[in-house]
Amino acid sequence: MLPSPCINVCKMDADSGLCLGCFRTLDEITVWSRTDDVHRTRILAAVAERRAETAPLAGELRGDKP
């Protein structure tokens, strides 16, 4: 079983719809515990792509947002 990418920074970004900690959507977070490793691998690939497209420590985690 593949481990969850959750890092316990569970806050959803209203603009992107992604968790600021793990870069998953609410649907991806919800389905994680009841899906197989094939689907989890797809989710992890999407997470990796989103991370690559996002500046490190950007946004609210760095305190840039008002």
MIVEXRO-849888 format. One record per residue: residue number from 1; residue in three letters; x, y, z negated of N, C-alpha, C, O, CB in turn. Coordinates in steps of 0.02 Angstrom, whole numbers. Each point is the difference from the previous one (the first is absolute). Glycine has a CB too. Layout:
(NUM, "ALA", (X, Y, Z), (X, Y, Z), (X, Y, Z), (X, Y, Z), (X, Y, Z))
...
//
This chain:
(1, "MET", (42, -59, 0), (-42, 59, 0), (44, 62, 0), (46, 7, -41), (-138, -69, -20))
(2, "LEU", (78, 107, 107), (38, 62, 5), (-20, 48, -56), (-59, 5, -17), (67, -19, 142))
(3, "PRO", (42, 48, -155), (-16, 47, -54), (-32, 64, 27), (12, 21, 56), (84, -68, -121))
(4, "SER", (-136, 76, 23), (-33, 63, 17), (51, 56, 4), (49, 1, -38), (-155, -41, -18))
(5, "PRO", (96, 88, 102), (45, 58, 3), (-17, 53, -52), (32, 53, -1), (-18, -76, 122))
(6, "CYS", (-62, 10, -164), (-21, 48, -51), (59, 17, -46), (36, -44, -23), (-153, -1, 28))
(7, "ILE", (125, 111, -18), (53, 23, -47), (-31, 37, -58), (34, 38, -35), (48, -30, 130))
(8, "ASN", (-147, -18, -106), (-37, 30, -56), (-2, 76, 3), (-2, 34, -52), (34, -132, -15))
(9, "VAL", (-32, 125, 127), (-13, 71, 11), (-64, 0, 41), (1, 10, 61), (124, 28, -64))
(10, "CYS", (-180, -49, -30), (-64, -12, 33), (-41, 64, 6), (-43, 14, -40), (44, -131, -4))
(11, "LYS", (15, 154, 96), (-36, 62, 14), (-9, 6, 75), (48, -3, 38), (-1, 60, -142))
(12, "MET", (-109, -49, 125), (-15, 3, 71), (8, 71, 25), (-23, 48, -31), (-55, -145, 20))
(13, "ASP", (110, 104, 69), (7, 64, 33), (-63, 14, 40), (-17, -39, 45), (144, 26, -40))
(14, "ALA", (-161, 67, -19), (-63, 16, 33), (10, 12, 75), (-45, -15, 40), (4, 65, -146))
(15, "ASP", (98, -23, 126), (12, 15, 70), (13, -62, 42), (-29, -9, 53), (74, 119, -88))
(16, "SER", (-1, -153, 10), (19, -59, 39), (-42, -62, -15), (-4, -45, 41), (118, 91, -38))
(17, "GLY", (-145, -48, -62), (-37, -60, -21), (45, -55, -24), (-22, -57, -7), (-64, 88, 89))
(18, "LEU", (149, -15, -95), (49, -50, -23), (17, 10, -73), (-2, 56, -25), (48, -63, 141))
(19, "CYS", (-28, -48, -149), (25, 5, -68), (69, 33, 3), (41, -18, 42), (-107, -86, -79))
(20, "LEU", (78, 151, -7), (64, 36, -1), (57, -45, -24), (58, 15, 12), (-120, 91, -32))
(21, "GLY", (45, -161, -14), (52, -45, -24), (19, -54, 49), (59, -11, 14), (-100, 33, -127))
(22, "CYS", (-10, -57, 140), (15, -59, 42), (-17, 9, 74), (14, -45, 40), (-35, -23, -141))
(23, "PHE", (-8, 124, 119), (-16, 15, 70), (-52, -46, 31), (-3, -7, 61), (117, 50, -50))
(24, "ARG", (-156, -75, -54), (-54, -41, 26), (-65, 40, -1), (-8, 47, -38), (65, -151, -2))
(25, "THR", (-104, 83, 83), (-67, 28, 0), (-40, -34, -56), (21, -51, -27), (-16, 76, 152))
(26, "LEU", (-63, 4, -141), (-43, -32, -50), (-21, -70, 22), (-2, -46, -40), (-39, 159, 4))
(27, "ASP", (26, -121, 100), (-19, -66, 26), (57, -50, -9), (-12, -57, -19), (-64, 112, 102))
(28, "GLU", (137, -34, -68), (58, -45, -8), (12, -18, -73), (17, -57, -15), (34, 108, 117))
(29, "ILE", (-60, -3, -146), (8, -14, -72), (-54, -49, -23), (15, -47, -37), (35, 162, 20))
(30, "THR", (-111, -103, 38), (-56, -42, -20), (7, -72, 23), (-15, -46, -38), (-56, 147, 40))
(31, "VAL", (93, -111, 59), (3, -67, 28), (63, -39, -21), (1, -61, 6), (-66, 104, 91))
(32, "TRP", (115, -9, -122), (65, -30, -15), (-4, -64, -41), (29, -51, 19), (19, 164, -14))
(33, "SER", (-84, -112, -60), (-1, -57, -46), (-38, -60, 27), (7, -55, -27), (1, 136, -65))
(34, "ARG", (-47, -72, 144), (-39, -57, 26), (15, -17, 73), (-40, -32, 33), (-48, 64, -114))
(35, "THR", (145, -10, 105), (19, -15, 69), (61, -45, 2), (33, -11, -51), (-82, 120, 89))
(36, "ASP", (64, -135, 21), (58, -45, 7), (63, 39, 19), (-2, 60, 14), (-76, -152, 21))
(37, "ASP", (134, 56, -35), (64, 32, 14), (6, 26, 71), (39, 47, 12), (11, -121, -96))
(38, "VAL", (-87, 46, 131), (2, 26, 69), (-28, 71, 0), (30, 45, 30), (-43, -163, 18))
(39, "HIS", (-44, 127, -80), (-30, 67, -3), (42, 47, -42), (8, 59, 16), (-122, -110, -2))
(40, "ARG", (142, 26, -69), (44, 41, -42), (61, 23, 39), (22, 57, -9), (-62, -120, -92))
(41, "THR", (67, 21, 143), (57, 19, 41), (-18, 57, 46), (40, 46, 10), (3, -164, -16))
(42, "ARG", (-103, 116, 34), (-23, 55, 43), (-7, 65, -40), (19, 54, 24), (-80, -137, 49))
(43, "ILE", (34, 78, -133), (-7, 59, -43), (69, 28, -17), (11, 61, 3), (-119, -107, -50))
(44, "LEU", (155, 2, 29), (68, 23, -17), (34, 33, 59), (38, 47, -8), (-31, -139, -76))
(45, "ALA", (-19, 67, 144), (29, 31, 61), (-29, 70, 9), (36, 47, 18), (-21, -161, 35))
(46, "ALA", (-81, 121, -64), (-31, 66, 6), (27, 48, -53), (12, 58, 13), (-116, -112, 34))
(47, "VAL", (114, 28, -108), (29, 40, -54), (70, 24, 19), (17, 58, -10), (-86, -123, -75))
(48, "ALA", (110, 20, 111), (68, 18, 19), (0, 54, 54), (41, 46, -2), (-3, -163, -26))
(49, "GLU", (-83, 111, 75), (-5, 51, 53), (-21, 67, -28), (27, 52, 18), (-57, -142, 65))
(50, "ARG", (-19, 89, -129), (-22, 63, -31), (55, 32, -41), (9, 61, 2), (-125, -106, -5))
(51, "ARG", (154, 4, -34), (55, 27, -39), (52, 33, 45), (26, 53, -16), (-45, -142, -70))
(52, "ALA", (34, 57, 142), (50, 27, 47), (-22, 66, 30), (41, 43, 16), (-5, -160, 10))
(53, "GLU", (-102, 126, -18), (-27, 61, 29), (-7, 56, -51), (-12, 57, 20), (-48, -128, 62))
(54, "THR", (67, 56, -145), (-10, 49, -54), (67, 19, -29), (42, -42, -15), (-155, -5, -10))
(55, "ALA", (123, 112, 16), (63, 24, -29), (6, -28, -71), (-49, -2, -37), (45, 108, 107))
(56, "PRO", (63, -126, -89), (10, -26, -68), (-20, 52, -53), (17, 59, 5), (76, -131, 37))
(57, "LEU", (-129, 49, -91), (-22, 42, -56), (-40, 61, 23), (1, 52, -33), (99, -91, -29))
(58, "ALA", (-135, 32, 117), (-40, 56, 24), (-65, 4, -38), (-22, -48, -32), (72, 37, 145))
(59, "GLY", (-79, 70, -110), (-66, 9, -27), (-4, 2, -75), (46, 23, -34), (-86, -78, 133))
(60, "GLU", (-14, 30, -125), (-16, 7, -70), (49, -34, -47), (11, 23, -56), (-128, -16, 90))
(61, "LEU", (148, -61, -12), (49, -34, -43), (58, 47, -15), (30, -5, -54), (-63, -107, 103))
(62, "ARG", (49, 156, -4), (54, 47, -11), (-26, 66, -29), (39, 42, -22), (24, -94, 117))
(63, "GLY", (-128, 60, -95), (-29, 60, -28), (-9, 56, 50), (-10, 58, -20), (61, -90, -86))
(64, "ASP", (-49, 17, 171), (-8, 52, 51), (-72, 24, 6), (-12, 57, 20), (108, -107, 40))
(65, "LYS", (-144, 8, -76), (-70, 19, 9), (-24, 41, -59), (20, -12, -57), (-40, -91, 124))
(66, "PRO", (-21, 152, -53), (-27, 42, -55), (-47, -38, -44), (-27, 27, -48), (40, 73, 120))
//
